Amino acid sequence: MPLFTNDCIVQAAQRLQDQIVRTPLLQSPMLSAKAGCHLWVKAESLQTTGSFKFRGALNKVLQLGERASAGLVAFSAGNHGQGVAAAARAAGYPAVIVMPETAPRIKMDNCRWWGAQVHTYNPHTEDRQVIAHRYVQERGMCLVPPFDDHDIMAGQGTCGLEIVAQLQEQAVVPDVLVLNCSGGGLASGVTEALKQAFPAVQVVVVEIEGFEKMARSLVAGVALGNPSVPVSIMDGIAGPVAGAMPLEVLRRHGVQAVSVSDAQSLHAMAWAFNALKLVIEPAGAASLAAILAGKIDVRGKQVVTVASGGNVDAAIFMQALDMMPHP
């Protein structure tokens, strides 16, 4: 397997130049005081399609050429699907997104808005990869993987290059980087970018409490899966398996892992809305939740995290607003 390096990310950034949003790196005195550190939040909820996933999907699709002429297929909890749908539209290809029938309505609707066909399945009785590969075999469509792919990882890593530049503009050297993690595409890409610029930064990934597949994979040295489908509002990080390619990067850089509950995620969503004026989905708030819940020692440190997505159904967001903090 070729080594994934920062050069892969730099090439992706050149490819995606002027086609993605340079999202802001935000700081709130109120939120920093609550967290007990100097906290910087990368607002990827403001990226095209409402999540970081557009970066990796577009980087992959732009390199497919004639291989994608019959169209693209992807399996996704929603955000990768939206990214692929938007990338397919930009490139002029049809797309099919395989999504669990439990996916948030906003994510399904948005995939359709971008012009994709949505194929729903029962996550308890059907295998999303089998369904997607059927489209590959029967229609000749090109599969766009969600995370276990260097082109996808490099695209997500462009978020990290932006963070590096934004921190350097502020003359800030980060002590801790905290990232939401499912398959590991975002975590590996951003980790590689920040470790290149700031070798001493401590990196922590955040998963769903009770479903710590990446944590177990980091210990075992091989990519593992969850024993069952998580019952959680954090659908964006509830994927069944860790990625082997992202795992190699995370292990090489000594990444650690923690986990959070749904209630802690809702609490973080409320704080992000109140202090940063950001709408973040539950999975997108997992890393902030870990910081606010004291899962990581961040006292007095320079801490960076990524609000990775903002595609949340209104009913779930209302639950977060019911927990609105009173500073």
C-alpha positions as a Python dict, from the first residue, in 0.01 Angstrom:
ca = {
    (1, 'M'): (0, 0, 0),
    (2, 'P'): (148, 342, -95),
    (3, 'L'): (211, 569, 201),
    (4, 'F'): (-44, 846, 254),
    (5, 'T'): (143, 1176, 294),
    (6, 'N'): (83, 1547, 317),
    (7, 'D'): (180, 1574, -52),
    (8, 'C'): (-141, 1386, -138),
    (9, 'I'): (-337, 1654, 46),
    (10, 'V'): (-151, 1943, -118),
    (11, 'Q'): (-229, 1796, -461),
    (12, 'A'): (-596, 1764, -364),
    (13, 'A'): (-603, 2128, -251),
    (14, 'Q'): (-469, 2237, -589),
    (15, 'R'): (-731, 2024, -763),
    (16, 'L'): (-1016, 2163, -551),
    (17, 'Q'): (-904, 2526, -556),
    (18, 'D'): (-1200, 2763, -602),
    (19, 'Q'): (-1447, 2470, -592),
    (20, 'I'): (-1480, 2431, -215),
    (21, 'V'): (-1556, 2675, 66),
    (22, 'R'): (-1266, 2790, 286),
    (23, 'T'): (-1471, 2756, 601),
    (24, 'P'): (-1397, 2981, 900),
    (25, 'L'): (-1201, 2883, 1210),
    (26, 'L'): (-1410, 3030, 1488),
    (27, 'Q'): (-1338, 3120, 1849),
    (28, 'S'): (-1581, 3228, 2118),
    (29, 'P'): (-1464, 3363, 2457),
    (30, 'M'): (-1780, 3215, 2609),
    (31, 'L'): (-1719, 2868, 2465),
    (32, 'S'): (-1348, 2878, 2551),
    (33, 'A'): (-1432, 2969, 2910),
    (34, 'K'): (-1680, 2682, 2930),
    (35, 'A'): (-1423, 2438, 2791),
    (36, 'G'): (-1139, 2572, 3007),
    (37, 'C'): (-906, 2616, 2711),
    (38, 'H'): (-842, 2831, 2405),
    (39, 'L'): (-1085, 2658, 2170),
    (40, 'W'): (-1088, 2690, 1790),
    (41, 'V'): (-1378, 2540, 1591),
    (42, 'K'): (-1351, 2473, 1217),
    (43, 'A'): (-1703, 2529, 1081),
    (44, 'E'): (-1734, 2255, 817),
    (45, 'S'): (-2109, 2270, 869),
    (46, 'L'): (-2080, 2572, 635),
    (47, 'Q'): (-1913, 2368, 359),
    (48, 'T'): (-2102, 2295, 35),
    (49, 'T'): (-2368, 2026, 116),
    (50, 'G'): (-2335, 2112, 487),
    (51, 'S'): (-2039, 1887, 569),
    (52, 'F'): (-1671, 1816, 500),
    (53, 'K'): (-1770, 1521, 280),
    (54, 'F'): (-1792, 1732, -35),
    (55, 'R'): (-1413, 1778, -25),
    (56, 'G'): (-1327, 1409, -54),
    (57, 'A'): (-1608, 1322, -294),
    (58, 'L'): (-1515, 1596, -539),
    (59, 'N'): (-1144, 1514, -521),
    (60, 'K'): (-1225, 1152, -611),
    (61, 'V'): (-1478, 1229, -883),
    (62, 'L'): (-1254, 1480, -1060),
    (63, 'Q'): (-999, 1201, -1117),
    (64, 'L'): (-1234, 930, -1246),
    (65, 'G'): (-1272, 1052, -1604),
    (66, 'E'): (-1433, 803, -1842),
    (67, 'R'): (-1459, 541, -1567),
    (68, 'A'): (-1754, 740, -1431),
    (69, 'S'): (-1942, 780, -1760),
    (70, 'A'): (-2215, 535, -1652),
    (71, 'G'): (-2260, 724, -1325),
    (72, 'L'): (-2159, 709, -961),
    (73, 'V'): (-2286, 503, -671),
    (74, 'A'): (-2212, 550, -301),
    (75, 'F'): (-2333, 408, 29),
    (76, 'S'): (-2375, 659, 307),
    (77, 'A'): (-2553, 758, 625),
    (78, 'G'): (-2617, 1083, 442),
    (79, 'N'): (-2331, 1332, 433),
    (80, 'H'): (-2104, 1132, 201),
    (81, 'G'): (-2409, 1074, -16),
    (82, 'Q'): (-2475, 1446, -43),
    (83, 'G'): (-2109, 1507, -123),
    (84, 'V'): (-2113, 1248, -402),
    (85, 'A'): (-2446, 1374, -534),
    (86, 'A'): (-2313, 1730, -552),
    (87, 'A'): (-1983, 1617, -707),
    (88, 'A'): (-2170, 1409, -964),
    (89, 'R'): (-2385, 1707, -1055),
    (90, 'A'): (-2076, 1927, -1094),
    (91, 'A'): (-1914, 1668, -1322),
    (92, 'G'): (-2231, 1593, -1518),
    (93, 'Y'): (-2276, 1230, -1405),
    (94, 'P'): (-2587, 1052, -1271),
    (95, 'A'): (-2565, 919, -915),
    (96, 'V'): (-2729, 662, -690),
    (97, 'I'): (-2696, 695, -313),
    (98, 'V'): (-2758, 386, -97),
    (99, 'M'): (-2888, 508, 241),
    (100, 'P'): (-3039, 342, 549),
    (101, 'E'): (-3412, 395, 577),
    (102, 'T'): (-3342, 545, 922),
    (103, 'A'): (-3129, 828, 778),
    (104, 'P'): (-3241, 1183, 864),
    (105, 'R'): (-3499, 1311, 619),
    (106, 'I'): (-3296, 1624, 549),
    (107, 'K'): (-3007, 1412, 420),
    (108, 'M'): (-3229, 1208, 189),
    (109, 'D'): (-3404, 1517, 58),
    (110, 'N'): (-3076, 1697, -3),
    (111, 'C'): (-2932, 1403, -199),
    (112, 'R'): (-3237, 1417, -422),
    (113, 'W'): (-3206, 1796, -458),
    (114, 'W'): (-2856, 1749, -599),
    (115, 'G'): (-3009, 1516, -857),
    (116, 'A'): (-2924, 1172, -717),
    (117, 'Q'): (-3149, 869, -694),
    (118, 'V'): (-3182, 748, -332),
    (119, 'H'): (-3197, 371, -270),
    (120, 'T'): (-3302, 304, 91),
    (121, 'Y'): (-3233, -21, 278),
    (122, 'N'): (-3290, -181, 618),
    (123, 'P'): (-2957, -158, 805),
    (124, 'H'): (-3052, -449, 1033),
    (125, 'T'): (-3124, -699, 754),
    (126, 'E'): (-2942, -572, 441),
    (127, 'D'): (-2579, -500, 351),
    (128, 'R'): (-2520, -158, 197),
    (129, 'Q'): (-2206, -268, 17),
    (130, 'V'): (-2385, -559, -152),
    (131, 'I'): (-2653, -321, -277),
    (132, 'A'): (-2401, -68, -406),
    (133, 'H'): (-2195, -335, -583),
    (134, 'R'): (-2511, -451, -759),
    (135, 'Y'): (-2524, -111, -930),
    (136, 'V'): (-2158, -148, -1024),
    (137, 'Q'): (-2215, -492, -1177),
    (138, 'E'): (-2552, -432, -1342),
    (139, 'R'): (-2516, -71, -1459),
    (140, 'G'): (-2140, -29, -1480),
    (141, 'M'): (-2149, 255, -1228),
    (142, 'C'): (-1834, 365, -1046),
    (143, 'L'): (-1827, 321, -668),
    (144, 'V'): (-1713, 623, -466),
    (145, 'P'): (-1601, 486, -127),
    (146, 'P'): (-1680, 686, 188),
    (147, 'F'): (-1341, 676, 364),
    (148, 'D'): (-1109, 384, 287),
    (149, 'D'): (-944, 551, -11),
    (150, 'H'): (-643, 783, -35),
    (151, 'D'): (-818, 1025, -272),
    (152, 'I'): (-1109, 1060, -30),
    (153, 'M'): (-871, 1103, 264),
    (154, 'A'): (-670, 1364, 75),
    (155, 'G'): (-981, 1563, -5),
    (156, 'Q'): (-1086, 1562, 360),
    (157, 'G'): (-731, 1659, 451),
    (158, 'T'): (-772, 1991, 270),
    (159, 'C'): (-977, 2092, 574),
    (160, 'G'): (-658, 2036, 774),
    (161, 'L'): (-445, 2246, 538),
    (162, 'E'): (-691, 2532, 588),
    (163, 'I'): (-671, 2491, 966),
    (164, 'V'): (-291, 2505, 951),
    (165, 'A'): (-299, 2828, 750),
    (166, 'Q'): (-566, 2983, 974),
    (167, 'L'): (-375, 2899, 1292),
    (168, 'Q'): (-54, 3036, 1145),
    (169, 'E'): (-235, 3359, 1055),
    (170, 'Q'): (-316, 3390, 1427),
    (171, 'A'): (37, 3282, 1534),
    (172, 'V'): (-120, 2990, 1724),
    (173, 'V'): (52, 2654, 1782),
    (174, 'P'): (-211, 2392, 1872),
    (175, 'D'): (-162, 2155, 2163),
    (176, 'V'): (-459, 1926, 2098),
    (177, 'L'): (-662, 1832, 1788),
    (178, 'V'): (-999, 1661, 1847),
    (179, 'L'): (-1186, 1500, 1555),
    (180, 'N'): (-1513, 1314, 1501),
    (181, 'C'): (-1447, 966, 1367),
    (182, 'S'): (-1637, 686, 1196),
    (183, 'G'): (-1443, 520, 915),
    (184, 'G'): (-1160, 769, 966),
    (185, 'G'): (-1143, 963, 640),
    (186, 'L'): (-1165, 1307, 801),
    (187, 'A'): (-957, 1208, 1103),
    (188, 'S'): (-672, 1068, 896),
    (189, 'G'): (-661, 1352, 645),
    (190, 'V'): (-673, 1633, 900),
    (191, 'T'): (-428, 1453, 1132),
    (192, 'E'): (-175, 1414, 851),
    (193, 'A'): (-201, 1783, 759),
    (194, 'L'): (-164, 1913, 1115),
    (195, 'K'): (112, 1671, 1211),
    (196, 'Q'): (314, 1794, 913),
    (197, 'A'): (296, 2153, 1039),
    (198, 'F'): (275, 2088, 1415),
    (199, 'P'): (449, 1755, 1494),
    (200, 'A'): (390, 1782, 1869),
    (201, 'V'): (10, 1821, 1850),
    (202, 'Q'): (-184, 1555, 2044),
    (203, 'V'): (-465, 1402, 1835),
    (204, 'V'): (-781, 1246, 1981),
    (205, 'V'): (-1068, 1093, 1781),
    (206, 'V'): (-1423, 1072, 1915),
    (207, 'E'): (-1676, 792, 1864),
    (208, 'I'): (-2019, 683, 1991),
    (209, 'E'): (-2020, 551, 2346),
    (210, 'G'): (-2041, 171, 2336),
    (211, 'F'): (-1945, 151, 1967),
    (212, 'E'): (-1575, 236, 1971),
    (213, 'K'): (-1462, 48, 1658),
    (214, 'M'): (-1170, 281, 1585),
    (215, 'A'): (-1051, 271, 1946),
    (216, 'R'): (-1043, -110, 1929),
    (217, 'S'): (-878, -98, 1587),
    (218, 'L'): (-602, 129, 1716),
    (219, 'V'): (-523, -125, 1987),
    (220, 'A'): (-554, -433, 1764),
    (221, 'G'): (-365, -290, 1468),
    (222, 'V'): (-631, -408, 1221),
    (223, 'A'): (-955, -245, 1106),
    (224, 'L'): (-1248, -376, 1311),
    (225, 'G'): (-1624, -326, 1300),
    (226, 'N'): (-1905, -272, 1545),
    (227, 'P'): (-2091, -586, 1658),
    (228, 'S'): (-2429, -426, 1585),
    (229, 'V'): (-2586, -111, 1442),
    (230, 'P'): (-2569, 175, 1696),
    (231, 'V'): (-2902, 312, 1814),
    (232, 'S'): (-2789, 674, 1825),
    (233, 'I'): (-2875, 1017, 1692),
    (234, 'M'): (-2508, 1045, 1586),
    (235, 'D'): (-2577, 872, 1253),
    (236, 'G'): (-2284, 1045, 1082),
    (237, 'I'): (-2029, 848, 1288),
    (238, 'A'): (-2231, 527, 1319),
    (239, 'G'): (-2074, 343, 1025),
    (240, 'P'): (-2017, -31, 1073),
    (241, 'V'): (-1641, -53, 1015),
    (242, 'A'): (-1315, 138, 1055),
    (243, 'G'): (-1107, 200, 744),
    (244, 'A'): (-775, 18, 700),
    (245, 'M'): (-609, 308, 518),
    (246, 'P'): (-717, 572, 773),
    (247, 'L'): (-613, 337, 1054),
    (248, 'E'): (-258, 323, 919),
    (249, 'V'): (-232, 702, 939),
    (250, 'L'): (-388, 728, 1285),
    (251, 'R'): (-162, 456, 1429),
    (252, 'R'): (147, 610, 1271),
    (253, 'H'): (71, 939, 1448),
    (254, 'G'): (-12, 787, 1787),
    (255, 'V'): (-377, 897, 1787),
    (256, 'Q'): (-591, 827, 2094),
    (257, 'A'): (-968, 771, 2113),
    (258, 'V'): (-1257, 862, 2345),
    (259, 'S'): (-1635, 834, 2314),
    (260, 'V'): (-1946, 1038, 2397),
    (261, 'S'): (-2318, 982, 2454),
    (262, 'D'): (-2616, 1121, 2265),
    (263, 'A'): (-2697, 1350, 2558),
    (264, 'Q'): (-2344, 1493, 2557),
    (265, 'S'): (-2373, 1553, 2183),
    (266, 'L'): (-2700, 1743, 2225),
    (267, 'H'): (-2540, 1953, 2499),
    (268, 'A'): (-2254, 2043, 2262),
    (269, 'M'): (-2500, 2131, 1983),
    (270, 'A'): (-2671, 2374, 2218),
    (271, 'W'): (-2341, 2537, 2312),
    (272, 'A'): (-2234, 2568, 1947),
    (273, 'F'): (-2562, 2737, 1861),
    (274, 'N'): (-2549, 2970, 2160),
    (275, 'A'): (-2182, 3067, 2145),
    (276, 'L'): (-2089, 3030, 1777),
    (277, 'K'): (-2431, 3068, 1611),
    (278, 'L'): (-2370, 2738, 1430),
    (279, 'V'): (-2622, 2465, 1354),
    (280, 'I'): (-2435, 2136, 1402),
    (281, 'E'): (-2574, 1784, 1366),
    (282, 'P'): (-2523, 1533, 1650),
    (283, 'A'): (-2227, 1351, 1490),
    (284, 'G'): (-2076, 1684, 1390),
    (285, 'A'): (-2078, 1791, 1754),
    (286, 'A'): (-1918, 1474, 1896),
    (287, 'S'): (-1568, 1620, 1923),
    (288, 'L'): (-1696, 1937, 2090),
    (289, 'A'): (-1899, 1714, 2321),
    (290, 'A'): (-1585, 1526, 2427),
    (291, 'I'): (-1413, 1854, 2511),
    (292, 'L'): (-1707, 1995, 2708),
    (293, 'A'): (-1765, 1666, 2890),
    (294, 'G'): (-1405, 1658, 3013),
    (295, 'K'): (-1314, 1341, 2822),
    (296, 'I'): (-980, 1501, 2731),
    (297, 'D'): (-744, 1710, 2944),
    (298, 'V'): (-749, 2045, 2763),
    (299, 'R'): (-704, 2281, 3060),
    (300, 'G'): (-528, 2599, 2949),
    (301, 'K'): (-429, 2453, 2612),
    (302, 'Q'): (-473, 2562, 2251),
    (303, 'V'): (-735, 2319, 2120),
    (304, 'V'): (-871, 2271, 1768),
    (305, 'T'): (-1179, 2076, 1667),
    (306, 'V'): (-1393, 2035, 1355),
    (307, 'A'): (-1770, 2087, 1350),
    (308, 'S'): (-1791, 1834, 1070),
    (309, 'G'): (-2154, 1867, 960),
    (310, 'G'): (-2478, 2055, 1009),
    (311, 'N'): (-2742, 1837, 843),
    (312, 'V'): (-2983, 1782, 1130),
    (313, 'D'): (-3358, 1725, 1125),
    (314, 'A'): (-3559, 1995, 1301),
    (315, 'A'): (-3697, 1761, 1569),
    (316, 'I'): (-3348, 1656, 1681),
    (317, 'F'): (-3224, 2013, 1678),
    (318, 'M'): (-3518, 2117, 1896),
    (319, 'Q'): (-3403, 1859, 2153),
    (320, 'A'): (-3067, 2036, 2159),
    (321, 'L'): (-3228, 2378, 2195),
    (322, 'D'): (-3416, 2248, 2501),
    (323, 'M'): (-3070, 2213, 2659),
    (324, 'M'): (-2972, 2573, 2578),
    (325, 'P'): (-2706, 2684, 2828),
    (326, 'H'): (-2747, 2988, 3051),
    (327, 'P'): (-2394, 3131, 3089),
}
